[in-house]
Structures are given as C-alpha cells and as structure tokens.
C-alpha cells in the first residue's frame, strides 16, 4: 500500500525592513509618521533604561539584571500592538514590553533592586509580574485566555519567553491546551540563540521554534526579530485572529542577545567575538533609523533631542525610586511562610 501524506506543514518567515533601511512595500503595515516616531523614541527609552540598569548594577545600586540589548524590536514591535484589555505574561527579559505598555520606570528599577513592590502592577495595566522560573508562566497565560473565552471577552493574551523556555514541559502543556480549545493566546518566543550558555541547536533538533506550533494544531511563524515592522505585523495579525475566535499563534522572533545572559554571566566564555560583531551590524535600532532617515523623519538633531529628554526622564525615575521608603528588613522573614520557623525566629532576633 503506497504511503500517503496526512498533513503537510510550511513554516513561513517574515521580513519587511532590511539592514540597509529599505522595506518590502507590499508587506509594510499601516504605520503613521507619528507611530514611527513613537517606536523610535520607545527604542531610545528602552535602551537608555537598559544602559542605566547596567551602570547601577556596576555601582552596587541594582541587583542581578538581564539586559535586553539587541532584542528591543521583538519587544517594542509586539507590545505596540497590544490593547489595554489584553493580558500580558512576560518572562525576565521583557523590560521593553513593560516600557512600551507604560509601566512606571521607577517601579522597574525598584523591582531590580530586589524590592518586590516594583511588580505591583498599576490598576490600568494588565501585565503580570516578571516570571524568573523559565517557562512556568506559559500555562498561566493559557489559563487567562481560557477564562476570557468562557466569559466571552474579545481580548487576547500574550506570553513571552526565550528559546530556552520552549524546551520546558510547561511550554508543551500550554500549547497543547491552547490548540485543543482554540484559545485567544499568542506565544512570542524571542529566539536569541542562547539559553544562558547553551546554544539553540543543542536544545532542539527542530530547524525552527515556530514549527513546534504545528504539532499542537495551530500556526507558527518565524519573523526577523530585529525587524520591528515584521514583528509588529505578525503580532497584529495573530491578535486579530485570536480575538476573532480563530485560535492561537506561535511567533518566533529570530534575534540575538547582544549582552551577557545576566550581570552574573560572562558570555565571552562560550561565544566568539566574531559572532557578536556579525550581529552588531544587524542592530534593530540602526535599521529603523535608516528607514526613518529616508522618509525625512530622522536627523541627528532629532535623535540628540530625544536622547536628552529620555536621559533626563530616566535619571528622574531613578531618583524617584531611590527616594522611596525601603521595606523593613524583617519583612523578608515575616512573609516567607504562614508561620515563622524556629530558625526564622532566631534570625529576627539577630536583625
């Protein structure tokens, strides 16, 4: 009996904005000049926050921090499409998402100093706290999407994670449920090529992360993660599909982690300078800048003005954070368990 093909899948790759600043006009999303300037200014803000966080860590004023350098297009491009009513579940490297959605900058600094009050989300936002455990928040996002579907809400849920997160059981459980029940959720994987020191090819034999979606009955797409327009379009299309009741989408943003995994890491131990230099030429901010220059929207004077305004703002947010009252030291013991252990009681006496 001859073999038959039960199903044939195809992983599409989306790129719109090229490294030289040119675009594929047939794919270009409808973005106004004002949108482009907002994206650019969010880029500068996210990068300035990132740089300040690294300097504060070096000065001992901030705890262990995970840089977003090089991944801003994947974060800003996707978050720019989200509505206030959508629920967002980030991992630990999504400061660009928080910033794009309008999360208070001073509270982000507060969180990274180890004060959990920085993750007390303002009432007008639906972004959940940072998930440091890898991939564990994926089922949470699916649960929120399931609840929205049951209640008939025309909202969507977004879950962010890295390529390392796609190797966790939570990822597969979440995608399986989302596919079976056609839930209004989008999974955004920032494939930055490294899960700490482990390269992507040692995590999975699959050629793409995106193709994993097809195993659970829905579409996966790979986009150039350094192309803010491709990320924007793919996310916008996926959200429209989710809100219409047509089910989930997995978006693989193919990008690169330019910095160390965190400030506790030294990436030079496991990757070459040549590889990093190659990706520097693909800087997502440079790409956007070249496009805006061709449209007459970027000048050096404009960028300098934006940087000055953003720098002053970020520095004022740092002052606001550092002027806030610190929590009591004893709180770290008082609120760990329902009741204090004998050891904690002794530690309290020491404090």
MIBA-785025 format. One line per 3 residues: their letters; for each residue y, z, x of C-alpha. Coordinates in nm, 3 decimals. Each point is the difference from the previous one (the first is absolute). Example, Ala and Ser with C-alpha at 12.3 -4.5 7.8 and 13.67 -1.06 7.14 Angstrom:
2
AS> -0.450 0.780 1.230; 0.344 -0.066 0.137 .
END
This chain:
351
XXX> 0.000 0.000 0.000; 0.332 -0.105 0.154; 0.258 0.265 0.080 .
XXX> 0.300 0.024 -0.230; 0.346 0.138 0.068; 0.067 0.286 -0.241 .
XXX> 0.362 0.045 0.098; 0.233 -0.148 0.257; 0.301 0.196 0.125 .
XXX> 0.306 -0.108 0.192; 0.243 0.229 0.180; 0.350 -0.143 -0.008 .
XXX> 0.262 0.074 0.264; 0.368 0.003 -0.089; 0.286 -0.063 0.241 .
XXX> 0.351 -0.104 -0.100; 0.239 0.108 0.277; -0.087 -0.129 0.346 .
XXX> 0.086 0.150 0.337; 0.282 -0.249 0.053; 0.171 0.104 -0.325 .
XXX> -0.103 -0.305 -0.202; -0.167 0.040 -0.341; -0.238 -0.190 -0.222 .
XXX> 0.243 -0.074 -0.284; -0.284 -0.077 -0.243; -0.121 0.360 0.029 .
XXX> 0.332 0.179 0.044; 0.046 0.276 -0.262; 0.318 0.023 -0.206 .
XXX> 0.212 0.235 0.209; 0.378 0.012 -0.023; 0.232 0.030 0.299 .
XXX> 0.053 0.361 -0.107; -0.377 0.059 0.007; -0.022 -0.140 0.351 .
XXX> 0.280 0.225 0.121; -0.162 0.303 -0.164; -0.330 -0.079 0.170 .
XXX> 0.173 -0.040 0.335; 0.189 0.327 -0.040; -0.319 0.182 -0.105 .
XXX> -0.160 -0.140 0.315; 0.280 0.142 0.216; -0.017 0.333 -0.185 .
XXX> -0.378 0.029 0.036; 0.013 -0.091 0.369; 0.284 0.244 0.067 .
XXX> -0.189 0.279 -0.179; -0.304 -0.083 0.212; 0.193 0.006 0.327 .
XXX> 0.172 0.327 -0.087; -0.333 0.159 -0.095; -0.148 -0.092 0.338 .
XXX> 0.302 0.143 0.184; -0.010 0.320 -0.202; -0.366 0.038 0.086 .
XXX> 0.075 -0.045 0.370; 0.261 0.277 -0.031; -0.246 0.234 -0.169 .
XXX> 0.187 -0.016 -0.331; -0.270 -0.194 -0.189; -0.377 0.027 -0.017 .
XXX> -0.263 -0.267 0.057; 0.132 -0.327 -0.146; -0.152 -0.341 -0.083 .
XXX> 0.237 -0.285 0.085; 0.037 -0.298 -0.237; 0.142 -0.236 0.265 .
XXX> -0.119 -0.355 -0.064; -0.131 0.073 -0.349; 0.331 0.013 -0.186 .
XXX> -0.038 -0.338 -0.174; -0.334 0.106 -0.150; 0.157 0.316 -0.136 .
XXX> 0.345 -0.114 -0.110; -0.120 -0.335 -0.135; -0.260 0.165 -0.224 .
XXX> 0.203 0.306 -0.107; 0.298 -0.220 -0.092; -0.203 -0.139 -0.292 .
XXX> -0.099 0.337 -0.148; 0.154 0.143 -0.316; 0.106 0.363 -0.039 .
XXX> -0.282 0.048 -0.252; -0.270 -0.122 0.241; -0.203 0.265 0.181 .
XXX> -0.025 -0.023 0.376; -0.265 0.163 0.220; 0.089 -0.026 0.371 .
XXX> -0.188 0.098 0.311; 0.176 0.149 0.306; 0.172 -0.314 0.136 .
XXX> 0.207 -0.107 -0.298; 0.348 0.130 0.075; 0.134 -0.351 -0.070 .
XXX> -0.147 0.023 -0.351; 0.158 0.341 -0.062; 0.336 -0.123 0.130 .
XXX> -0.007 -0.320 -0.208; -0.075 0.198 -0.315; 0.298 0.228 0.066 .
XXX> -0.175 0.315 0.118; 0.253 0.244 0.154; 0.006 -0.057 0.376 .
XXX> 0.066 0.366 0.081; -0.316 0.097 -0.188; -0.206 -0.243 0.209 .
XXX> 0.128 0.170 0.315; -0.078 0.332 -0.166; -0.361 -0.105 -0.057 .
XXX> -0.053 -0.120 0.357; 0.121 0.334 0.136; -0.296 0.158 -0.180 .
XXX> 0.183 0.122 -0.310; -0.206 -0.112 -0.299; 0.301 0.032 -0.232 .
XXX> 0.105 -0.338 0.135; -0.273 -0.151 -0.217; 0.127 0.153 -0.323 .
XXX> 0.071 -0.337 -0.160; 0.330 -0.031 -0.190; -0.041 -0.025 -0.376 .
XXX> 0.121 -0.361 -0.020; -0.269 -0.129 0.238; -0.374 -0.054 -0.047 .
XXX> -0.102 -0.006 0.364; -0.268 0.251 0.094; -0.009 0.219 0.313 .
XXX> -0.116 -0.133 0.337; -0.379 -0.017 0.027; -0.097 0.086 0.356 .
XXX> -0.381 -0.009 -0.058; -0.095 -0.365 0.045; -0.073 -0.182 -0.326 .
XXX> -0.052 0.302 -0.223; 0.293 -0.090 -0.226; -0.145 -0.336 -0.107 .
XXX> -0.208 0.150 -0.286; 0.307 0.202 -0.104; 0.197 -0.322 -0.044 .
XXX> -0.286 -0.149 -0.199; -0.008 0.308 -0.222; 0.372 -0.032 -0.070 .
XXX> -0.049 -0.368 -0.088; -0.290 0.090 -0.228; 0.220 0.254 -0.181 .
XXX> 0.278 -0.257 -0.042; -0.246 -0.248 -0.150; -0.142 0.255 -0.243 .
XXX> 0.350 0.097 -0.112; 0.111 -0.360 -0.032; 0.281 0.029 0.254 .
XXX> 0.117 -0.332 0.143; 0.028 0.142 0.349; -0.181 -0.064 0.326 .
XXX> -0.125 0.218 0.284; 0.018 -0.081 0.371; -0.216 0.152 0.274 .
XXX> 0.094 -0.045 0.368; -0.242 0.045 0.289; -0.085 -0.142 0.341 .
XXX> -0.294 -0.210 0.115; -0.177 0.320 0.103; 0.020 0.119 -0.360 .
XXX> -0.204 -0.301 -0.112; -0.298 0.140 0.190; -0.007 0.319 -0.205 .
XXX> -0.223 0.062 -0.299; 0.301 0.091 -0.216; 0.129 -0.356 0.043 .
XXX> -0.320 -0.154 -0.136; -0.030 0.248 -0.285; 0.358 -0.064 -0.103 .
XXX> -0.031 -0.378 0.011; -0.328 0.009 -0.191; 0.144 0.198 -0.292 .
XXX> 0.320 -0.208 0.000; -0.203 -0.321 -0.023; -0.240 0.119 -0.269 .
XXX> 0.279 0.118 -0.232; 0.261 -0.263 0.099; 0.252 0.270 0.081 .
XXX> 0.372 -0.065 0.062; -0.004 0.089 0.369; 0.083 -0.184 0.319 .
XXX> -0.149 0.097 0.335; 0.228 -0.071 0.296; -0.175 0.010 0.336 .
XXX> 0.225 -0.010 0.304; -0.243 -0.148 0.246; 0.180 0.094 0.322 .
XXX> -0.310 -0.081 0.209; -0.066 0.359 0.110; -0.142 0.317 -0.157 .
XXX> 0.133 0.229 0.272; -0.186 -0.150 0.300; -0.267 -0.190 -0.192 .
XXX> 0.069 -0.375 -0.037; -0.054 -0.161 -0.338; -0.294 -0.211 0.115 .
XXX> -0.196 0.316 0.082; 0.054 0.139 -0.349; -0.127 -0.293 -0.202 .
XXX> -0.181 -0.330 0.057; 0.195 -0.157 -0.286; 0.248 -0.263 0.115 .
XXX> 0.267 0.146 -0.229; 0.065 0.323 -0.186; 0.107 -0.205 -0.301 .
XXX> -0.347 -0.141 -0.063; -0.135 0.347 -0.076; 0.169 -0.019 -0.343 .
XXX> -0.229 -0.281 -0.113; -0.299 0.231 0.034; 0.153 0.207 -0.277 .
XXX> 0.090 -0.286 -0.230; 0.367 -0.063 0.062; 0.231 -0.198 0.227 .
XXX> 0.091 0.081 0.358; 0.273 -0.181 0.190; 0.113 0.015 0.361 .
XXX> 0.372 -0.033 0.071; 0.199 -0.017 0.321; 0.103 0.365 0.009 .
XXX> 0.302 -0.078 0.219; 0.131 -0.243 -0.263; 0.202 0.201 -0.250 .
XXX> 0.014 -0.288 -0.249; -0.378 -0.051 -0.004; -0.058 0.372 -0.050 .
XXX> 0.260 0.008 -0.277; -0.149 -0.298 -0.183; -0.362 0.116 0.028 .
XXX> 0.089 0.348 -0.124; 0.219 -0.127 -0.283; -0.276 -0.234 -0.120 .
XXX> -0.260 0.278 0.023; 0.220 0.241 -0.195; 0.059 -0.257 -0.275 .
XXX> -0.375 -0.053 -0.027; -0.065 0.375 -0.012; 0.261 0.063 -0.269 .
XXX> -0.139 -0.286 -0.207; -0.342 0.165 -0.008; -0.163 -0.252 0.234 .
XXX> -0.125 0.257 0.249; 0.048 0.102 0.363; 0.079 -0.185 0.323 .
XXX> -0.061 0.085 0.365; 0.281 -0.115 0.230; -0.072 -0.002 0.372 .
XXX> 0.323 0.001 0.200; -0.097 -0.138 0.340; 0.241 0.176 0.235 .
XXX> 0.007 0.207 0.319; 0.072 0.361 0.094; 0.258 -0.036 0.276 .
XXX> 0.014 0.371 0.085; -0.263 0.261 0.076; -0.220 0.114 -0.288 .
XXX> 0.210 0.317 -0.013; 0.209 0.193 0.249; -0.326 0.173 0.098 .
XXX> -0.148 -0.330 0.119; 0.034 -0.224 0.306; -0.085 -0.356 -0.105 .
XXX> 0.026 -0.130 0.358; -0.344 0.151 0.061; -0.173 -0.246 -0.231 .
XXX> 0.213 -0.312 -0.047; 0.168 -0.243 0.237; 0.370 -0.054 0.062 .
XXX> -0.056 -0.371 -0.052; -0.122 0.056 -0.355; 0.302 0.214 -0.084 .
XXX> 0.241 -0.254 0.152; -0.160 -0.277 -0.205; 0.068 0.190 -0.319 .
XXX> 0.356 0.088 0.102; 0.081 -0.369 -0.038; -0.115 0.028 -0.361 .
XXX> 0.248 0.278 -0.080; 0.044 -0.008 -0.380; 0.368 0.100 0.024 .
XXX> 0.082 -0.283 0.242; -0.168 -0.246 -0.234; 0.208 0.114 -0.299 .
XXX> 0.315 0.000 0.210; -0.053 -0.363 0.106; -0.047 -0.108 -0.361 .
XXX> 0.313 0.184 -0.114; 0.200 -0.150 0.285; -0.095 -0.349 -0.115 .
XXX> 0.123 0.088 -0.348; 0.326 0.137 0.134; -0.087 0.356 -0.104 .
XXX> -0.040 0.152 0.347; 0.251 0.041 0.281; -0.004 0.240 0.292 .
XXX> 0.307 0.170 -0.148; -0.184 0.054 -0.330; -0.302 0.150 0.177 .
XXX> 0.219 0.226 0.213; 0.177 0.128 -0.313; -0.333 0.065 -0.173 .
XXX> -0.137 0.183 0.306; 0.312 0.217 0.025; -0.015 0.091 -0.371 .
XXX> -0.374 0.064 0.010; 0.016 0.206 0.320; 0.273 0.223 -0.143 .
XXX> -0.200 0.043 -0.320; -0.328 0.086 0.174; 0.176 0.247 0.230 .
XXX> 0.162 0.167 -0.301; -0.344 0.029 -0.163; -0.135 0.168 0.314 .
XXX> 0.284 0.252 -0.015; -0.072 0.060 -0.369; -0.366 0.061 0.075 .
XXX> 0.065 0.232 0.293; 0.259 0.197 -0.201; -0.251 0.071 -0.276 .
XXX> -0.162 0.342 -0.013; -0.338 0.013 0.169; -0.300 0.143 -0.189 .
XXX> -0.120 0.348 0.080; -0.259 0.006 0.279; -0.228 0.217 -0.211 .
XXX> -0.021 -0.273 -0.266; -0.249 -0.196 0.211; -0.237 0.294 -0.042 .
XXX> 0.092 0.110 -0.352; -0.067 -0.338 -0.158; -0.311 -0.117 0.187 .
XXX> -0.254 0.173 -0.222; 0.013 0.169 -0.337; -0.040 0.336 0.172 .
XXX> 0.072 0.101 0.357; -0.299 0.033 0.231; -0.036 0.301 0.228 .
XXX> 0.097 -0.216 0.294; 0.313 -0.125 -0.177; 0.103 0.354 -0.085 .
XXX> -0.013 0.086 0.371; 0.198 -0.315 0.084; 0.265 0.098 -0.254 .
XXX> 0.036 0.335 0.172; 0.054 -0.184 0.330; 0.269 -0.218 -0.156 .
END
